[in-house]
Amino acid sequence: MKRDTEERGRTPESVMRQYEATVRPASLACVRPSAANAEVTVNGSEALDWKVEQVWTALRERGLLRFPG
């Protein structure tokens, strides 16, 4: 909301309309069901740097990092 209103000059109402019309339905149909098959999922309840560390750790454990993290 903040990015779209401040940086893109949109109204809060237009952001919410787009979210309800396209973003949320796409997430419910495609993103959320695929989470059941994911090896790593990151939710929005923790600090961003903790989320990033979770992903780095998972990649390291799987031998998928090509550079030091």
Backbone as CSV, one residue per row, in Angstrom:
resi,resn,N_x,N_y,N_z,CA_x,CA_y,CA_z,C_x,C_y,C_z
1,MET,0.834,-1.181,0.000,0.000,0.000,0.000,0.880,1.247,0.000
2,LYS,1.859,1.260,0.905,2.721,2.438,1.018,3.459,2.717,-0.288
3,ARG,4.070,1.678,-0.875,4.811,1.873,-2.127,3.898,2.380,-3.232
4,ASP,2.738,1.738,-3.384,1.854,2.113,-4.485,1.282,3.517,-4.320
5,THR,1.007,3.927,-3.098,0.456,5.274,-2.902,1.544,6.337,-2.956
6,GLU,2.686,6.077,-2.332,3.740,7.100,-2.279,4.579,7.163,-3.545
7,GLU,5.002,6.007,-4.050,5.911,6.004,-5.195,5.192,5.985,-6.534
8,ARG,4.000,5.422,-6.560,3.289,5.292,-7.836,2.095,6.229,-7.965
9,GLY,1.806,6.973,-6.903,0.752,7.973,-6.955,-0.661,7.418,-7.029
10,ARG,-0.846,6.185,-6.609,-2.175,5.566,-6.661,-2.946,5.884,-5.388
11,THR,-4.247,5.764,-5.462,-5.074,5.957,-4.276,-5.171,4.647,-3.508
12,PRO,-5.367,4.721,-2.202,-5.546,3.494,-1.423,-6.697,2.634,-1.958
13,GLU,-7.742,3.283,-2.432,-8.891,2.551,-2.972,-8.521,1.751,-4.215
14,SER,-7.720,2.351,-5.103,-7.343,1.629,-6.327,-6.411,0.463,-6.005
15,VAL,-5.564,0.635,-5.006,-4.673,-0.457,-4.598,-5.502,-1.618,-4.052
16,MET,-6.472,-1.319,-3.210,-7.320,-2.368,-2.638,-8.164,-3.057,-3.705
17,ARG,-8.673,-2.295,-4.675,-9.451,-2.896,-5.760,-8.592,-3.886,-6.554
18,GLN,-7.366,-3.480,-6.875,-6.479,-4.367,-7.617,-6.146,-5.601,-6.786
19,TYR,-5.864,-5.415,-5.515,-5.541,-6.540,-4.645,-6.686,-7.545,-4.625
20,GLU,-7.898,-7.073,-4.396,-9.059,-7.961,-4.309,-9.403,-8.598,-5.655
21,ALA,-9.168,-7.873,-6.751,-9.551,-8.377,-8.076,-8.525,-9.334,-8.672
22,THR,-7.232,-9.120,-8.384,-6.213,-9.921,-9.065,-5.201,-10.591,-8.135
23,VAL,-4.644,-9.839,-7.210,-3.550,-10.353,-6.385,-4.023,-11.466,-5.457
24,ARG,-5.051,-11.209,-4.682,-5.534,-12.218,-3.727,-6.041,-13.476,-4.431
25,PRO,-6.876,-13.355,-5.475,-7.326,-14.574,-6.160,-6.170,-15.390,-6.744
26,ALA,-5.167,-14.732,-7.299,-4.026,-15.454,-7.859,-3.250,-16.171,-6.757
27,SER,-3.094,-15.511,-5.630,-2.399,-16.138,-4.504,-3.160,-17.362,-4.007
28,LEU,-4.455,-17.231,-3.855,-5.266,-18.360,-3.377,-5.261,-19.524,-4.368
29,ALA,-5.257,-19.208,-5.653,-5.327,-20.257,-6.666,-3.978,-20.911,-6.956
30,CYS,-2.904,-20.139,-6.896,-1.609,-20.660,-7.356,-0.537,-20.742,-6.282
31,VAL,-0.354,-19.696,-5.530,0.770,-19.631,-4.593,0.521,-20.482,-3.357
32,ARG,-0.579,-20.277,-2.698,-0.832,-20.994,-1.443,-0.914,-22.501,-1.614
33,PRO,-1.596,-23.009,-2.633,-1.613,-24.468,-2.792,-0.218,-25.057,-3.037
34,SER,0.633,-24.331,-3.722,1.969,-24.862,-4.002,2.853,-24.883,-2.759
35,ALA,2.498,-24.151,-1.727,3.291,-24.147,-0.497,3.353,-25.531,0.133
36,ALA,2.356,-26.361,-0.104,2.344,-27.715,0.444,3.494,-28.548,-0.121
37,ASN,4.004,-28.186,-1.292,5.090,-28.918,-1.929,6.458,-28.282,-1.722
38,ALA,6.484,-27.154,-1.039,7.737,-26.426,-0.859,8.582,-27.026,0.251
39,GLU,9.880,-27.002,0.056,10.796,-27.446,1.100,11.019,-26.348,2.129
40,VAL,10.926,-25.096,1.687,11.105,-23.953,2.581,9.978,-22.976,2.310
41,THR,9.308,-22.546,3.350,8.317,-21.480,3.220,8.673,-20.383,4.206
42,VAL,8.395,-19.153,3.820,8.676,-18.003,4.659,7.401,-17.196,4.749
43,ASN,6.958,-16.934,5.965,5.733,-16.141,6.117,6.065,-14.701,6.480
44,GLY,5.059,-13.907,6.648,5.264,-12.485,6.915,5.239,-12.112,8.376
45,SER,5.442,-13.075,9.269,5.313,-12.765,10.690,6.629,-12.476,11.396
46,GLU,7.745,-12.582,10.702,9.043,-12.347,11.329,9.786,-11.238,10.595
47,ALA,10.846,-10.744,11.210,11.645,-9.679,10.605,12.253,-10.150,9.284
48,LEU,12.411,-9.234,8.345,12.930,-9.565,7.018,14.298,-10.229,7.089
49,ASP,15.209,-9.717,7.914,16.537,-10.315,7.959,16.487,-11.744,8.490
50,TRP,15.535,-12.063,9.361,15.385,-13.436,9.839,14.884,-14.330,8.705
51,LYS,13.970,-13.828,7.881,13.469,-14.588,6.736,14.603,-14.902,5.763
52,VAL,15.401,-13.895,5.480,16.517,-14.083,4.555,17.481,-15.123,5.114
53,GLU,17.756,-15.048,6.399,18.657,-16.027,7.021,18.085,-17.434,6.926
54,GLN,16.777,-17.586,7.067,16.142,-18.900,6.924,16.377,-19.465,5.529
55,VAL,16.226,-18.633,4.523,16.424,-19.080,3.140,17.887,-19.430,2.899
56,TRP,18.813,-18.563,3.336,20.247,-18.852,3.182,20.606,-20.182,3.846
57,THR,20.109,-20.392,5.056,20.407,-21.627,5.783,19.888,-22.836,5.016
58,ALA,18.681,-22.761,4.519,18.106,-23.877,3.769,18.911,-24.160,2.507
59,LEU,19.347,-23.117,1.821,20.150,-23.305,0.607,21.503,-23.922,0.939
60,ARG,22.123,-23.446,2.029,23.412,-24.020,2.443,23.259,-25.500,2.775
61,GLU,22.222,-25.840,3.529,21.996,-27.231,3.935,21.796,-28.151,2.737
62,ARG,21.259,-27.623,1.663,20.994,-28.412,0.475,22.131,-28.357,-0.544
63,GLY,23.192,-27.632,-0.188,24.330,-27.507,-1.102,24.006,-26.704,-2.351
64,LEU,23.102,-25.762,-2.233,22.656,-25.021,-3.408,23.262,-23.616,-3.519
65,LEU,24.116,-23.249,-2.595,24.770,-21.929,-2.686,26.004,-22.043,-3.544
66,ARG,26.179,-21.119,-4.458,27.365,-21.130,-5.336,28.401,-20.127,-4.850
67,PHE,28.055,-19.352,-3.847,28.984,-18.369,-3.291,28.752,-18.317,-1.789
68,PRO,29.733,-17.843,-1.034,29.579,-17.784,0.420,28.459,-16.827,0.808
69,GLY,27.710,-17.142,1.812,26.603,-16.292,2.234,26.808,-15.628,3.542
